[in-house]
Structure formats: structure tokens, C-alpha cells
Amino acid sequence: MLLIPEFFPDAVGFQWDQGNAAKNWRRHEVTQAEAEQVFMNRPLFIAEDPKHSHREQRHFALGRTDAGRQLMVAFTLRGSLLRVISARPMSRRERSAYAEVESS
């Protein structure tokens, strides 16, 4: 399955910082595999994150894991690799926004 061709056609894989991976598990019990699954499943909502784009352009994604877990994933692109910065369960507000995407 293609990563996210409708958003970033040149993205071919993931790049992980082990500190971020450990933090996502420790704080939110989100595995690397779950964070990556969000980008493989549809519907997927992606938006720019100007509030956190000081040094590099950041984005966030709202999506589901293979098991149906709803996650928010903050990320940036490094060349053709998607670098996950943070992954956590969606907030109530994010779940509401994602429900609108699902119904459209």
C-alpha cells in the first residue's frame, strides 16, 4: 500500500528518532507501528501545523491504526522520509473533526 501519495507523493518511508519513539510509548502507549499505520489507512486528515513550524515545516495527521485506534501524529518531512515527532490518542476535539472527515 502506498504511504500518502495524495498528500506527499515523494514520501517513501519513515525516519525515527529513538527518543521520540520511547517518549510516545512512555507517555501515550503508542508504538512506532501504530503511528505508521495511521498513514496507511483511510480516511486520513493531514494539515499544516504553523504553531510548531519554527525551525522546519510541521504537519499533523488524524487517522486510525489497523485496530481502529484513533491517533494524532505530528510529523515533518526529511527528504523523502516522514519523521514522526509525536503520536498520541486523539483529543475529544480531534475526534470530532475526524468524524467529519469520515462522514464526508
DRENTOR-856879 format. One record per residue: residue number from 1; z, x, y of N, C-alpha, C in turn. Coordinates in Angstrom, 2 decimals. Each point is the difference from the previous one (the first is absolute). Layout:
<node NUM,<Z,X,Y>,<Z,X,Y>,<Z,X,Y>> ...
! end
This chain:
<node 1,<0.00,0.85,-1.18>,<0.00,-0.85,1.18>,<0.00,0.89,1.24>> <node 2,<-0.71,-0.43,1.02>,<-0.06,0.77,1.23>,<1.29,-0.13,0.79>> <node 3,<0.30,1.03,0.71>,<1.25,0.06,0.76>,<0.05,-1.09,1.07>> <node 4,<-0.63,0.22,1.13>,<-0.03,-0.99,1.08>,<-1.31,0.14,0.78>> <node 5,<-1.13,-0.22,-0.64>,<-1.29,0.27,0.65>,<-0.25,-0.85,1.23>> <node 6,<0.56,-1.21,0.05>,<-0.24,-0.84,1.17>,<0.72,0.49,1.25>> <node 7,<1.00,0.84,-0.17>,<0.75,0.52,1.13>,<-0.30,1.48,0.26>> <node 8,<0.03,0.80,-1.05>,<-0.20,1.45,0.11>,<-0.94,0.44,-1.11>> <node 9,<-1.31,-0.12,0.21>,<-0.95,0.27,-1.09>,<0.03,1.43,-0.53>> <node 10,<0.52,0.95,0.78>,<0.03,1.40,-0.44>,<1.28,0.38,-0.73>> <node 11,<0.96,-0.92,-0.09>,<1.27,0.29,-0.68>,<-0.23,0.07,-1.51>> <node 12,<0.44,1.09,-0.60>,<-0.24,0.20,-1.44>,<1.28,0.15,-0.82>> <node 13,<1.15,0.10,0.66>,<1.23,0.19,-0.76>,<1.21,0.07,0.90>> <node 14,<1.08,0.48,-0.57>,<1.29,0.03,0.70>,<0.52,1.42,0.11>> <node 15,<0.78,0.21,1.03>,<0.72,1.26,0.19>,<1.46,-0.39,0.21>> <node 16,<0.88,0.66,-0.72>,<1.42,-0.34,0.07>,<0.83,1.19,0.46>> <node 17,<0.93,-0.28,0.86>,<1.06,0.93,0.37>,<1.17,-0.37,-0.90>> <node 18,<0.51,0.94,-0.77>,<1.06,-0.33,-0.96>,<1.26,-0.53,0.69>> <node 19,<0.25,0.45,1.22>,<1.15,-0.53,0.74>,<-0.16,-1.48,0.29>> <node 20,<-1.21,-0.40,0.41>,<-0.25,-1.42,0.26>,<0.07,-0.82,-1.28>> <node 21,<-0.55,0.54,-1.09>,<0.04,-0.72,-1.27>,<1.44,-0.23,-0.44>> <node 22,<0.82,1.02,0.12>,<1.41,-0.13,-0.39>,<0.73,-0.98,0.92>> <node 23,<-0.29,0.07,1.29>,<0.62,-0.91,0.98>,<-0.35,-1.45,-0.30>> <node 24,<-1.27,-0.26,-0.33>,<-0.42,-1.37,-0.30>,<0.74,-0.55,-1.21>> <node 25,<0.23,0.85,-0.99>,<0.74,-0.45,-1.18>,<1.48,-0.19,0.33>> <node 26,<0.59,0.98,0.66>,<1.43,-0.03,0.30>,<0.35,-1.20,0.91>> <node 27,<-0.78,-0.23,1.04>,<0.32,-1.06,0.96>,<-0.46,-1.38,-0.43>> <node 28,<-1.16,-0.07,-0.67>,<-0.62,-1.30,-0.24>,<-0.38,-0.29,-1.45>> <node 29,<0.24,0.98,-0.89>,<-0.37,-0.10,-1.41>,<-1.48,-0.36,-0.18>> <node 30,<-0.84,0.69,0.77>,<-1.45,-0.13,-0.09>,<-0.53,1.31,-0.56>> <node 31,<-0.75,-0.08,-1.10>,<-0.57,1.20,-0.61>,<-1.33,0.35,0.66>> <node 32,<-0.46,1.22,-0.24>,<-1.31,0.42,0.49>,<-1.08,-0.90,-0.58>> <node 33,<0.09,-0.30,-1.27>,<-1.01,-0.85,-0.64>,<-0.06,-1.37,0.66>> <node 34,<1.14,-0.59,0.31>,<0.01,-1.31,0.65>,<-0.66,0.07,1.38>> <node 35,<0.32,1.03,0.77>,<-0.59,0.14,1.33>,<-1.52,0.13,-0.11>> <node 36,<-0.49,0.74,-0.97>,<-1.44,0.17,-0.19>,<-0.66,-1.30,-0.46>> <node 37,<0.69,-0.78,-0.81>,<-0.57,-1.25,-0.51>,<-0.31,-0.98,1.13>> <node 38,<0.77,0.05,1.08>,<-0.25,-0.89,1.13>,<-1.45,0.13,0.47>> <node 39,<-0.54,1.21,-0.02>,<-1.35,0.24,0.51>,<-1.10,-0.37,-1.00>> <node 40,<0.38,-0.28,-1.22>,<-0.97,-0.37,-1.04>,<-0.11,-1.52,-0.16>> <node 41,<1.00,-0.71,0.46>,<0.05,-1.45,-0.21>,<-0.38,-0.75,1.27>> <node 42,<-0.47,-1.21,-0.20>,<-0.38,-0.85,1.11>,<0.81,-1.29,-0.08>> <node 43,<0.29,-0.65,1.11>,<-0.41,0.38,1.34>,<0.82,1.17,0.51>> <node 44,<-0.61,0.69,0.93>,<0.61,1.16,0.64>,<-0.18,-0.14,1.49>> <node 45,<1.08,0.14,0.75>,<-0.05,-0.07,1.45>,<0.33,1.37,0.55>> <node 46,<-0.89,0.55,0.81>,<0.23,1.32,0.61>,<-0.14,-0.12,1.50>> <node 47,<0.91,0.64,0.73>,<-0.04,0.01,1.46>,<0.42,1.37,0.51>> <node 48,<-0.43,0.30,1.21>,<0.43,1.24,0.66>,<1.46,-0.15,0.40>> <node 49,<0.68,1.12,0.12>,<1.41,0.02,0.38>,<0.17,0.89,1.22>> <node 50,<-0.41,-0.50,1.19>,<0.05,0.85,1.20>,<1.41,0.45,0.39>> <node 51,<0.99,-0.78,-0.35>,<1.39,0.35,0.32>,<0.41,1.32,-0.66>> <node 52,<-0.57,0.31,-1.17>,<0.36,1.20,-0.74>,<-1.14,1.02,-0.08>> <node 53,<-0.97,-0.12,0.90>,<-1.18,0.86,-0.05>,<0.02,1.08,1.08>> <node 54,<1.11,0.65,0.17>,<0.10,1.01,1.06>,<-0.74,1.28,-0.35>> <node 55,<0.22,0.54,-1.17>,<-0.64,1.27,-0.40>,<-1.28,-0.20,-0.78>> <node 56,<-0.10,-1.10,-0.72>,<-1.19,-0.32,-0.77>,<-0.11,-1.51,-0.10>> <node 57,<-1.20,-0.50,-0.24>,<-0.19,-1.44,-0.10>,<0.61,-0.52,-1.30>> <node 58,<0.88,-0.97,0.16>,<0.65,-0.60,-1.16>,<-0.42,-1.44,-0.15>> <node 59,<0.12,-0.47,-1.23>,<-0.33,-1.37,-0.35>,<1.10,-0.55,-0.89>> <node 60,<-0.02,-1.31,-0.18>,<0.86,-0.58,-1.01>,<-0.81,-1.00,-0.81>> <node 61,<0.41,-0.17,-1.23>,<-0.66,-0.92,-0.92>,<1.03,-0.97,-0.54>> <node 62,<-0.43,-1.25,-0.14>,<0.80,-1.00,-0.69>,<-0.79,-0.39,-1.24>> <node 63,<0.65,0.09,-1.16>,<-0.70,-0.33,-1.24>,<0.96,-0.17,-1.16>> <node 64,<-0.60,-0.14,-1.19>,<0.77,-0.25,-1.22>,<-0.21,1.11,-1.02>> <node 65,<1.04,0.22,-0.79>,<-0.10,0.91,-1.14>,<-0.62,-0.77,-1.16>> <node 66,<-0.28,0.68,-1.08>,<-0.53,-0.66,-1.20>,<0.97,-1.05,-0.52>> <node 67,<1.29,0.21,0.22>,<1.02,-0.96,-0.45>,<0.27,-1.11,1.01>> <node 68,<-0.72,0.02,1.13>,<0.15,-1.04,1.01>,<1.04,0.28,1.07>> <node 69,<0.57,1.17,-0.01>,<0.99,0.37,1.01>,<-0.70,0.19,1.34>> <node 70,<0.49,-0.65,1.05>,<-0.60,0.10,1.33>,<0.59,1.18,0.75>> <node 71,<-0.87,0.93,0.39>,<0.45,1.22,0.68>,<-0.70,0.22,1.33>> <node 72,<0.68,0.70,0.89>,<-0.57,0.53,1.22>,<-0.08,1.51,-0.20>> <node 73,<-1.18,0.56,0.24>,<-0.21,1.43,-0.17>,<-0.51,0.57,1.32>> <node 74,<0.74,0.93,0.57>,<-0.46,0.72,1.20>,<-0.73,1.25,-0.48>> <node 75,<-1.14,0.30,0.64>,<-0.80,1.13,-0.47>,<-0.87,0.56,1.11>> <node 76,<-0.56,1.15,-0.27>,<-0.98,0.63,0.87>,<-1.11,0.54,-0.88>> <node 77,<-1.11,0.34,0.60>,<-1.09,0.62,-0.75>,<-0.03,1.47,0.32>> <node 78,<-0.10,0.81,-1.02>,<-0.16,1.44,0.14>,<-1.30,0.36,-0.70>> <node 79,<-1.07,0.08,0.78>,<-1.32,0.21,-0.59>,<-0.36,-1.22,-0.82>> <node 80,<-0.26,0.20,-1.28>,<-0.37,-1.12,-0.88>,<1.20,-0.49,-0.82>> <node 81,<1.19,0.47,0.34>,<1.19,-0.39,-0.75>,<0.91,-0.88,0.84>> <node 82,<0.56,-0.98,-0.64>,<0.94,-0.90,0.63>,<1.40,0.56,-0.26>> <node 83,<0.73,0.27,1.06>,<1.34,0.59,-0.13>,<1.04,-1.07,0.30>> <node 84,<0.75,-0.36,-1.01>,<1.04,-1.02,0.14>,<1.20,0.61,0.71>> <node 85,<0.43,-0.67,1.05>,<1.15,0.46,0.78>,<1.25,-0.75,-0.43>> <node 86,<-0.15,-1.31,-0.20>,<1.14,-0.83,-0.36>,<-0.49,-1.22,-0.77>> <node 87,<0.79,-0.46,-0.93>,<-0.31,-1.22,-0.75>,<1.30,-0.74,-0.26>> <node 88,<-0.05,-1.31,0.24>,<1.20,-0.82,-0.16>,<-0.41,-1.45,-0.24>> <node 89,<0.93,-0.82,-0.47>,<-0.30,-1.43,-0.12>,<-0.30,-0.59,1.39>> <node 90,<-0.89,-0.98,0.02>,<-0.33,-0.65,1.28>,<1.22,-0.72,0.56>> <node 91,<0.06,-0.02,1.33>,<1.02,-0.80,0.68>,<-0.41,-1.47,-0.04>> <node 92,<0.89,-0.87,0.40>,<-0.31,-1.43,0.04>,<-1.22,-0.25,0.90>> <node 93,<-0.03,0.64,1.12>,<-1.12,-0.16,0.95>,<-1.31,0.51,-0.61>> <node 94,<0.05,1.12,-0.68>,<-1.19,0.55,-0.65>,<-0.47,-0.89,-1.13>> <node 95,<0.93,-0.57,-0.76>,<-0.38,-0.93,-1.08>,<-0.72,-1.22,0.57>> <node 96,<0.47,-0.47,1.14>,<-0.63,-1.15,0.65>,<-1.42,0.35,0.45>> <node 97,<-0.18,1.17,0.60>,<-1.33,0.44,0.42>,<-0.92,0.19,-1.20>> <node 98,<0.54,0.56,-1.07>,<-0.79,0.22,-1.21>,<-0.41,-1.33,-0.64>> <node 99,<0.87,-1.01,0.05>,<-0.33,-1.31,-0.54>,<-1.20,-0.59,0.71>> <node 100,<-0.11,0.26,1.30>,<-1.16,-0.48,0.75>,<-1.27,0.68,-0.47>> <node 101,<0.08,1.29,-0.30>,<-1.17,0.74,-0.51>,<-0.40,-0.56,-1.36>> <node 102,<0.99,-0.26,-0.85>,<-0.26,-0.53,-1.34>,<-0.70,-1.37,0.05>> <node 103,<0.38,-0.81,0.96>,<-0.53,-1.36,0.05>,<-1.37,-0.08,0.68>> <node 104,<-0.43,1.08,0.63>,<-1.30,-0.04,0.69>,<-1.14,0.48,-0.86>> 
! end
